[in-house]
Amino acid sequence: MLVGNPLIILIIMAFMGYRARTSFLSAVAFAQISEFSFVVMALGGKLGHVSNAEISLVTLVGIATIFISSYFIYYGDKLYELTKPVVKFFEKKGRRVEESLEDLNLSNHIVLIGVHRMGQTILKTLAKSDGDFVVVDFDPVMVKSMKEYNLPVFYGDITEEAVQDLVGLDEARVIVSTVPDFKDNLAIIEAVHKKNSKAKIILTAESELEAKELYQEGADYVILPHFLGGRELVNIIESDHGFGSLKKLRDRDLASINNSSFGDSD
């Protein structure tokens, strides 16, 4: 179960055209046996079709796979990096499901990652502006909706190097992520510093502690909902094309965070 089910899912998703990382992370979620197996075995035991020993075996396997698969899911990114050479073998060559942009020859553009909630507000402003931009989102429903309005949207995972290349991360002037996933944000910082150190990096955090860590890693600004909302960021995008005001906002927020931390320690 721990190998068979994920392998089947991996092959199916790869055949459908999904990228290696997407296929792998989806596959590891199916490592456990279904809880419905317990119901089936209980009914089978009640009808006399299976023995108590067989019921005990299925229960033991179920508990073991549920326990182990939880760690598979939690450490999915690390497991993917370890198995990447093998998993890449299953990746379909040529056009993939997660490729939805033609070559736009983007340069000096804005990359917007995530369009839920705050991202939608930012997207509306970008759509009305004259500047180039591209959107990356991992929600196929959202991507389909934006494609109907002919917006430059890409379905994929921004932590994938292939996706970074397709959206022109190395040529972008600003990267804005409204996704508060800490690990993904660290990956974005690392990728931008490697490919395009001059680009401004605007990320989103769920807590002040995460914001401080992202600043330490090199983020130019970290959005915290109680400090800066989507509307205020939109105003910056509209009026401050060089994003020079980010440093002032950064200093303001860091002062507030540090004061808050100092107060908590009393």
KEPA-102976 format. One line per 4 residues: number of its first residue (from 1); their letters; for each residue z, y, x of C-alpha. Coordinates in steps of 0.25 Angstrom, whole numbers, plus 5000, padded with zeros to 4 digits. Example, Ala and Ser with C-alpha at 12.3 -4.5 7.8 and 13.67 -1.06 7.14 Angstrom:
1) as) 5031 4982 5049  5029 4996 5055
# end
This chain:
1) mlvg) 5000 5000 5000  5004 5010 5011  4990 5008 5018  4981 5002 5007
5) npli) 4982 5012 4996  4981 5024 5005  4969 5018 5012  4962 5016 4999
9) ilii) 4965 5031 4995  4961 5036 5008  4947 5028 5008  4944 5033 4993
13) mafm) 4948 5048 4996  4940 5047 5009  4928 5041 5002  4929 5052 4991
17) gyra) 4928 5063 5002  4942 5068 5005  4946 5072 5018  4955 5062 5027
21) rtsf) 4968 5070 5025  4966 5071 5010  4963 5056 5009  4975 5052 5018
25) lsav) 4985 5061 5011  4981 5056 4998  4981 5041 5002  4995 5041 5008
29) afaq) 5000 5045 4994  4995 5032 4989  5003 5023 4999  5013 5019 4989
33) isef) 5012 5009 4978  5012 5014 4964  5025 5015 4957  5017 5009 4945
37) sfvv) 5018 4996 4953  5033 4995 4950  5030 4996 4935  5019 4985 4936
41) malg) 5028 4976 4944  5040 4978 4935  5031 4974 4923  5025 4962 4931
45) gklg) 5039 4958 4934  5044 4959 4919  5032 4951 4915  5034 4940 4925
49) hvsn) 5021 4943 4933  5028 4947 4946  5041 4942 4953  5053 4950 4957
53) aeis) 5049 4949 4971  5036 4955 4969  5042 4966 4961  5052 4969 4973
57) lvtl) 5040 4968 4983  5032 4979 4975  5045 4988 4973  5048 4987 4988
61) vgia) 5033 4990 4992  5033 5002 4982  5046 5008 4987  5041 5006 5002
65) tifi) 5027 5012 4999  5033 5024 4991  5043 5027 5002  5033 5026 5014
69) ssyf) 5021 5033 5006  5031 5045 5004  5031 5047 5019  5016 5045 5020
73) iyyg) 5014 5056 5010  5025 5065 5017  5019 5063 5031  5005 5062 5026
77) dkly) 4999 5073 5035  5005 5067 5048  5000 5053 5044  4987 5059 5042
81) eltk) 4986 5065 5056  4990 5051 5062  4980 5044 5054  4969 5055 5054
85) pvvk) 4959 5048 5063  4959 5035 5054  4959 5043 5041  4948 5052 5045
89) ffek) 4939 5039 5046  4940 5038 5031  4936 5052 5029  4922 5054 5022
93) kgrr) 4912 5061 5031  4903 5072 5025  4906 5080 5013  4920 5078 5007
97) vees) 4928 5081 4994  4936 5091 5002  4924 5099 5006  4920 5109 4996
101) ledl) 4915 5121 5004  4902 5124 5010  4900 5131 5023  4905 5145 5020
105) nlsn) 4904 5150 5034  4918 5156 5032  4923 5166 5043  4935 5176 5042
109) hivl) 4939 5170 5029  4952 5167 5022  4956 5152 5019  4965 5151 5007
113) igvh) 4972 5137 5006  4977 5134 4992  4974 5141 4980  4986 5137 4971
117) rmgq) 4995 5148 4965  4995 5159 4976  4981 5154 4982  4974 5157 4969
121) tilk) 4978 5172 4970  4973 5173 4984  4960 5165 4980  4957 5175 4969
125) tlak) 4958 5187 4979  4950 5180 4990  4939 5176 4979  4938 5191 4976
129) sdgd) 4937 5196 4990  4925 5197 4999  4931 5189 5011  4928 5174 5013
133) fvvv) 4938 5164 5010  4940 5149 5008  4950 5141 5000  4956 5127 5003
137) dfdp) 4964 5119 4993  4968 5105 4991  4967 5105 4976  4954 5100 4971
141) vmvk) 4956 5105 4957  4958 5119 4963  4946 5118 4973  4937 5114 4961
145) smke) 4942 5126 4953  4939 5135 4964  4925 5129 4967  4921 5132 4953
149) ynlp) 4923 5147 4957  4915 5145 4969  4926 5148 4978  4926 5144 4993
153) vfyg) 4936 5132 4991  4939 5120 5000  4946 5108 4995  4954 5102 5007
157) dite) 4966 5102 5015  4967 5114 5025  4975 5106 5035  4963 5097 5037
161) eavq) 4955 5102 5049  4942 5100 5042  4946 5108 5031  4950 5119 5040
165) dlvg) 4936 5119 5046  4929 5119 5033  4937 5132 5028  4934 5139 5041
169) ldea) 4949 5140 5046  4944 5144 5059  4937 5156 5054  4947 5161 5043
173) rviv) 4954 5174 5045  4965 5170 5035  4971 5157 5030  4980 5158 5017
177) stvp) 4987 5145 5013  4994 5146 4999  4999 5131 5001  5013 5131 5005
181) dfkd) 5012 5117 5012  5020 5119 5025  5013 5108 5033  4999 5113 5028
185) nlai) 5002 5127 5032  5006 5123 5046  4993 5115 5047  4986 5128 5043
189) ieav) 4993 5136 5054  4990 5126 5064  4975 5125 5060  4973 5140 5060
193) hkkn) 4980 5142 5073  4970 5132 5079  4957 5136 5072  4959 5151 5069
197) skak) 4971 5158 5076  4967 5172 5071  4967 5168 5056  4979 5173 5047
201) iilt) 4987 5162 5041  4994 5164 5028  5002 5152 5022  5012 5149 5011
205) aese) 5026 5143 5012  5036 5138 5002  5048 5143 5010  5052 5153 5020
209) leak) 5055 5143 5030  5041 5137 5030  5036 5152 5030  5044 5154 5043
213) elyq) 5038 5141 5049  5024 5145 5046  5026 5159 5052  5031 5152 5064
217) egad) 5019 5143 5065  5009 5155 5064  5007 5159 5049  5003 5174 5048
221) yvil) 5009 5174 5034  5017 5164 5025  5017 5166 5010  5030 5164 5003
225) phfl) 5029 5166 4988  5041 5175 4987  5036 5184 4999  5021 5185 4996
229) ggre) 5013 5181 4984  4998 5178 4982  4996 5192 4977  5001 5199 4989
233) lvni) 4993 5190 4998  4981 5193 4990  4984 5208 4992  4984 5205 5007
237) iesd) 4971 5198 5007  4964 5209 4999  4969 5221 5007  4973 5216 5021
241) hgfg) 4961 5208 5026  4966 5207 5040  4979 5202 5034  4987 5211 5043
245) slkk) 4998 5213 5033  5002 5198 5035  5011 5201 5047  5019 5212 5039
249) lrdr) 5021 5202 5027  5024 5191 5037  5035 5199 5044  5041 5203 5030
253) dlas) 5042 5189 5025  5047 5184 5038  5058 5194 5038  5062 5190 5024
257) inns) 5062 5175 5027  5071 5178 5040  5080 5186 5031  5081 5175 5021
261) sfgd) 5083 5165 5031  5094 5173 5038  5101 5175 5024  5100 5160 5021
265) sd) 5108 5157 5034  5120 5165 5031
# end
